[in-house]
Amino acid sequence: MLGPPAVGTVAWNESLTTGPEGAHPFYQAVFGWSYDIMDLGSAGPYHVFKRAGAGVAGMLQVPPGAISRPQWVPYFAVADVNATFARALSLGAEPHVQPQDVSGVGRFATVGDQTGASFGLFAAGTA
């Protein structure tokens, strides 16, 4: 078992798209990924791409009213999402998604840097 990703490394990649049902076959064909769908309730279905049975990336519909455009967002492993989120904001980051838990997965948040590039913060756990 590899364990959680090391702090400061990419822990997950996520695609925000206007059409996951049309996009996931493309990534299946390009990378040979399989996928499962998780129900995120009001956020809609979440496509979990898998390679050799292990999750490697995710995809979800851009939420209605969101200012996000279709894009891939890397999530970096951190020791403490709340502290890193606060530090990023103090350094000029724009908050996109406040820190929150994903049951059985961990804690995450997303921000944008000073140029507008989005990235996520992630800490594995049993949230």
C-alpha positions as CSV (number, residue, x, y, z in Angstrom):
1,M,0.0,0.0,0.0
2,L,1.3,3.4,-1.0
3,G,-0.5,5.4,1.7
4,P,-1.5,9.1,1.4
5,P,0.4,11.4,-0.9
6,A,3.3,13.3,0.5
7,V,2.6,16.9,1.5
8,G,3.3,19.3,-1.3
9,T,2.7,16.7,-4.1
10,V,-0.3,16.4,-6.4
11,A,-2.9,14.3,-4.6
12,W,-5.7,14.3,-7.1
13,N,-6.8,15.9,-10.4
14,E,-10.3,16.9,-11.1
15,S,-12.1,18.0,-14.3
16,L,-14.8,20.6,-14.2
17,T,-16.8,20.3,-17.4
18,T,-20.1,21.4,-18.9
19,G,-20.7,17.9,-20.2
20,P,-19.3,15.0,-18.2
21,E,-21.4,12.4,-20.0
22,G,-19.7,13.4,-23.2
23,A,-16.3,14.0,-21.8
24,H,-15.6,10.8,-19.8
25,P,-15.6,8.6,-22.9
26,F,-12.8,10.7,-24.3
27,Y,-10.6,10.2,-21.3
28,Q,-11.5,6.5,-21.2
29,A,-10.3,6.2,-24.8
30,V,-7.2,8.3,-24.3
31,F,-5.9,6.8,-21.1
32,G,-7.8,3.5,-20.8
33,W,-9.5,4.5,-17.6
34,S,-12.6,2.9,-16.3
35,Y,-15.0,4.9,-14.1
36,D,-17.6,4.7,-11.4
37,I,-20.2,7.3,-10.5
38,M,-20.7,8.6,-7.0
39,D,-23.9,10.4,-6.1
40,L,-23.0,13.8,-4.6
41,G,-26.6,14.7,-3.9
42,S,-27.3,18.3,-4.9
43,A,-23.9,18.6,-6.6
44,G,-24.9,15.8,-9.0
45,P,-22.9,12.8,-10.1
46,Y,-19.2,12.6,-9.6
47,H,-17.2,10.5,-12.2
48,V,-14.3,8.7,-10.5
49,F,-11.7,7.6,-13.1
50,K,-9.9,4.5,-12.3
51,R,-6.7,2.7,-13.5
52,A,-6.2,-0.9,-12.4
53,G,-9.1,-0.4,-10.0
54,A,-7.7,2.6,-8.1
55,G,-9.0,6.1,-8.4
56,V,-6.8,8.5,-10.4
57,A,-9.0,11.5,-11.1
58,G,-12.5,12.8,-10.9
59,M,-14.9,14.8,-13.1
60,L,-18.0,16.8,-12.3
61,Q,-20.4,19.2,-13.9
62,V,-19.6,22.9,-13.5
63,P,-22.3,23.9,-11.0
64,P,-25.1,26.2,-12.2
65,G,-24.2,29.9,-11.7
66,A,-20.5,29.1,-11.2
67,I,-18.0,31.4,-12.7
68,S,-15.7,28.4,-13.4
69,R,-14.9,27.5,-17.0
70,P,-14.2,23.9,-18.0
71,Q,-10.8,23.0,-16.7
72,W,-8.6,20.5,-14.9
73,V,-7.8,21.4,-11.3
74,P,-4.9,19.8,-9.4
75,Y,-5.2,19.2,-5.7
76,F,-2.1,19.4,-3.6
77,A,-1.6,17.3,-0.4
78,V,-1.4,19.4,2.7
79,A,-1.2,18.6,6.4
80,D,-3.9,21.0,7.4
81,V,-6.5,22.3,4.9
82,N,-7.8,25.1,7.1
83,A,-4.3,26.4,7.9
84,T,-3.1,26.2,4.3
85,F,-6.3,27.8,3.0
86,A,-5.8,30.7,5.5
87,R,-2.1,31.1,4.5
88,A,-3.0,31.1,0.8
89,L,-5.6,33.8,1.4
90,S,-3.1,35.9,3.4
91,L,-0.8,35.7,0.4
92,G,-3.4,37.0,-2.0
93,A,-5.2,33.8,-3.2
94,E,-8.9,34.1,-4.1
95,P,-11.2,31.7,-2.2
96,H,-13.2,29.5,-4.5
97,V,-14.5,26.7,-2.2
98,Q,-14.2,27.0,1.6
99,P,-12.7,24.1,3.5
100,Q,-15.1,21.2,3.8
101,D,-15.2,17.5,4.5
102,V,-15.9,14.6,2.1
103,S,-17.2,11.7,4.1
104,G,-14.8,8.8,4.2
105,V,-12.3,10.7,2.0
106,G,-10.8,13.7,3.7
107,R,-11.0,17.5,3.7
108,F,-10.5,19.9,0.8
109,A,-10.8,23.5,-0.4
110,T,-10.0,25.4,-3.6
111,V,-8.5,28.7,-4.3
112,G,-7.1,30.8,-7.2
113,D,-3.7,32.3,-7.4
114,Q,-2.9,35.9,-8.3
115,T,-3.1,35.0,-12.0
116,G,-6.4,33.3,-11.8
117,A,-5.2,29.7,-11.9
118,S,-7.2,27.4,-9.7
119,F,-5.9,24.7,-7.5
120,G,-7.1,22.6,-4.6
121,L,-5.9,21.7,-1.2
122,F,-6.5,18.2,0.2
123,A,-5.8,16.2,3.4
124,A,-6.7,12.6,3.4
125,G,-8.6,11.3,6.3
126,T,-11.9,9.8,7.5
127,A,-13.9,12.9,7.5
